[in-house]
Amino acid sequence: MEKINLSSHLYLRRLKKEDWKDVHTYASQETVSQYQAWGPNSEVETLAYVEDVLKSEKVLPQTRYVQALVDEETGRVIGAGEIIIKSFVHQSGEIGYVLHPDYWGKGIGTLLGNALVERGFSELNLHKISATCDPQNISSQKVLTKIGMTLEGRIRHALKMKNGWRDSLLFGLLKDEWRKRSVE
């Protein structure tokens, strides 16, 4: 994947090993990982994450696509978006994203989510894309709704967290719904 522009100063590109320090600036923050089973990361954990992403790009057939979100003005990685192919047969995938808190509340999550959905449907030929989030993560729920996803339900005890089990809200979007929305 080449560079994909999201706005006049934000773009997506492949994650590089040297990005780990930028990734660590947000992955090490409690506020960023509060709704996740991971983190806050140590430097070793962040480096291991980046190395894992790079290894996953070499696995065939590829099932994991991670893009770094770069602020062109600073040259820094400020977040990441991911598509995971859940089933080739059923053409289903799942998206996820993370963003440095300095960039929260500016519509960037929605830009990133839309770019992931676009790639999933147009390039990876998915039929359905899903996403999950913590029921308490209102901001993520808003992003998923803004990118056209429908709340499909609640998955009980979906993730084991540091302090016990967490439910997840399940959102989904079908390719036909996305096409219809893209035309409007």
N, C-alpha and C positions, 0 to 999 in steps of 0.2 A: 504494500500500500504506500502510495506516495503521500505527500503533504496534502491535507484536506483543510481548506479554510472554513472556519465557522463564523468568523466576523473579520473586521478590518485588522484586529490584532490578536486573534486566537486561532490556533490551528491544531490539527491532530497529526501525529506521525508515530512511527514505530518507537517503542520504548528502547532505550540504549542502556548498556551497563552503567555508564557514567551518570545516568539520570538518578541513581539511587539516592544521592545526597538531597536532591530536590524533593524526591518522593518522601524521604525521611522527614523533611520539614513539616509535612502534614500527617504522615502515618504515625509519627511519634506523639501526636497530640490526643489527649483523652477525649476531647470534644468531638474529634473526627471519628473515633472508633467506638463511641459510646453505644451505638446500636449494632455493633458488629461482634462476631465471635473472636476476632483478632484484635490485637493492639491494646494499648498503644505499643508500637513496635520499638524494639531496641535497634541499634544500627545493624547488628548481625541479622535480625529478622527482616529488616527492610532490604538488605543486600540479598538475602536468600529469596525473597519475593521476586525481585528483579531478575535474578538468575533463573528462577523457576519459569517466569514468563518467557525468557529468551529460549529456554529448553523446549517449552511447549510449542514454539513456532516451528520447531524442526520435526515434530511428531506428525506422521502422516497416517491417515488423513487428519488434517489440522482441525481441532475442535475448540481451540481457545484463541481469540483474537483480542489483543490488548493494545490500545493506543494511548500514547501520552498526550495530554492536553498542554499546549505550550502557549505562554504569553509572549508574543513576538517582541513587545516593547522591552521586556527584561531578559528574554531568552530562557526563562526558567520553566520547568515543568510544574504546573499548578494543579494537576489532577490527572485522572485516567478514566478511560471507559473500556468496558470489556463485553464481548459477546462470547457466550459458550454455546456450542452446538450440543443440544441434549439428545437429539435423535436425527440421523440422516434420513432414515426411513419415513419418519413422520414430519420431517422438515421443521423441527421445533428448536428454538433457542431461547436463551435467557440473557438479559443485559444487566449490567451493574455499573456503577460509577462512584467516584470519590473526588472530592474537590477541597482544595486548601480553604480553610475558613475565612481567609481574607477576601475570598471571591464569592462567598455565599450571599444570597439575596439579590443578585444582579442579573438573573436570567441565564446564567452560564450553564447551570445544570440542565435547563430545558434545551439549550443549544446542543449540549453534549448528548442528551437523551435522544433528541431528534436525529442527530448524526448516526448514532448507534442503530436506531430503528431503520433509517434509510439504508445503511450498509447491510443490515440483516436481511431486508426484503429485496433490495435491488441487486446486491453483489453476491450474497450467500444463498439467495433463493429460498429463504425460510417461508413457511406458511403461517407460523404463529411465533410470536415473541412474548415471553413472560418476564416479569420482574417481581421481586419480593422486597418488602421493607418491614421494619418494626412498626407495630401499630401506634407507637408513641412518636414516630418520626413524621410529623405533620408536613415538614418541608419536602421530604422525599415523596410523600403521597401526592402533594400538589404538583411536583415535577412529572410524576408518572401520569397523572390525569391530564396535564397540559400537553403531553406528547401523544395523547389520544388513547391511552390505555384504559381499560375497564376493570374496576375492582371485581374480581371473580370469587373472592372468599377469604377465609382465614384458615391458615394451616396451624393447627395446635402443636405446641412444643416442637417447632421446626429446627431450632438451633440451640445447642448447649452453650450457654454463656458462662462467664466467670461466677455469676451469682445464681445460677439455675437455668431452667429452660425458658425459651422465648418463643412466643407465637410470631407468625409472619403473615402479613397481608399479601395476597397473590393478585397481581394485575396481569392482564393479557391484552394483546392486540393481534388481530388477524390481518393478513396481507390485503384482503379485499377492503377491510375497513380503512387501512392506511391509504390504499389507492383512492378510495372515495374521498377521503379527507384531503389528500394531496391535490385533487382536482378542484375542490371547492375554493 
